[in-house]
């Protein structure tokens, strides 16, 4: 059966999100200290990505790292910083808080693109940015009483890191940045060791969870998410990625019985609803622009 390019993109991206959705749950299930978790999570992910790149580039494997240049090095540093903040956030606040705040990454990216790349921001994007920041402040207010504010702030920091990385990747969009992501994961390894990771001091259940997380979930999903935008418009990819924001807390609730705070649920509905409307408007605007350009070329 021959699949259309669009259908292929939908299947790849949906599969990637479904594979990635248990990420938060697996992080919460691992009982070793956070630095040992980060050590194995990032080392295993980097190793699997290395195999993927070696198969893809073969003799050009080392050259692929050289091609990323300074832009890729900056991306790697941002990726490593984001990973440190993300995992620590999941250990210090509710999974729903972390994932809902991270959902604002595309809007943070738009804001940073305006600052650093001088790209124009549409009016509906500005409105969405203000609403989402309002939702994040609402999550913060609910965390003040429960002592989860530090984890929420780390999630916001990770969101800025992922948004920054999107801007960096766009500035060097002619180059494959998967090697930069690989380097970013490997940079976490010495940082985790310095912070006190004990790689050999882990229980058997943790070994299986870490192999699943770093050996399958992260490298496979990230590779597929990298392929998805080749076949789908960026707004459509962003819309599909929101599925993780919904599925992630559901997995945690089903297994760990962690129920999000009412404030988080309200803020989550506000943020996710805003992002859905914004993405649909962006998709419609893009299709209108493409149609107008096609008519002009006729």
Buried (B, 14 or more C-beta within 10 A) or exposed (E): EEEEEEEBBBBBBBBBBBBBBBBBBBBBBBEBBBBBBBBBBBBBBBBBBBEBBBEEBEEEBEEBBEBBEEBBBBBBBBBBBBBBBBBBBBBBBBBBBBBBBBBBBBBBBBBBBBEEEEEEBEEBBBBBBEBBBEBBEBBBEBBEEEEBBEBBBBBBBBBBBBBBBBBBBBBBEEBBBBBBBBBBBBBBBEBBBEBEBEBEEBEEEBEEBBEBBBBBBBBBBBBBBBBBBEBBBBBBBBBBBBBBBBBBBEBBBEEEEBEBBEBBBBBBEBBBEBBEBBBEBBBEEBEEEEEEEEEEEE
